[in-house]
Amino acid sequence: MEGPVEWIASVGTIIAAGLIALDMGRRLTGWGFVLFTAVSLMWIYSGLNEDAMPIAAMNLVLLVINAWGVWRYLIRKEQP
């Protein structure tokens, strides 16, 4: 598991975590969740192709959580 997909997913995960941790407003946090959603898809792809089912399963759950974050921070109209 050291191909370009894994490296891009790793760097994307770090950037997404940083965007969310910075907490610089709903829009930037929402884009962090968008990036997390994209890299979760990459990790699922990698896990399935490399027979690493724990990685794929974990990122399937994280995909749902991150999609909820996108909805909460970018799509939902009312403020919490």
N, C-alpha and C positions, 0 to 999 in steps of 0.2 A: 504494500500500500504506500508507495512513494512516487506515484506518477503526478502529472500536472494537475489532474482533477483534485487530488488530495491536497496538494500545495495551495491551489486557489481556494479550496474550501477552508483550509486552515487559516490562511490570511484573512479571508472574508469573515470567518468566525471571530477572529480577534478584532477586526474593525467594527463589526456589528456590536460586539460586547462593549467596545469603547463608546460607540454612539449612544447606547442605552445608558451606560454608566455615567456619561457626562450630564445627562438629564438637562439638556439645554432647550427644552420645550417639546410640546407634543409632536410637532412635525418632524423634527430630527430623530426623536425616539421612534416614531412610526417608521421612518426610513431605516432605522437600525433593525426593526422587526422585518421589514421587507428583505433586507440583506440576509438576516438569519433564515428566513423562509427559503431564499434561493440556495444558500449553502446547505441547508437541511436536505434539499432535493439532490444536491451534489453528493452529500455523504450517503444518502440512500442508494443512489446509483453506484457509487464506489463500493459500498458494503455488499450489494447484491452481486456485482461483478467479481469481487475478490473473495466471495464466500465468507464474508464477515457479518453474519446475521446479527450479532449484538449491536454493531454500529448502525446497521440498517434499521433495526427495530427501535433503538433509542431515538434515532432521527425521525422516524415516522411519528413518534409521540411528540417530539420537539417541533415537527412541522405543524401539527395541530395547534400547539401552544403559540407558536410564532404567528400563525395565520390569525389566531384570536387577537394577538397583539397588534397586527396590521389593522384588523377591523376596529379595535378599541381606539387606536391612536390616529388613524388616518381616515377611516370610513364613517364611523359613528358620528352623528351630528351633535348630539347633546354631550355636554361636559359631565364627567363623573362627579 
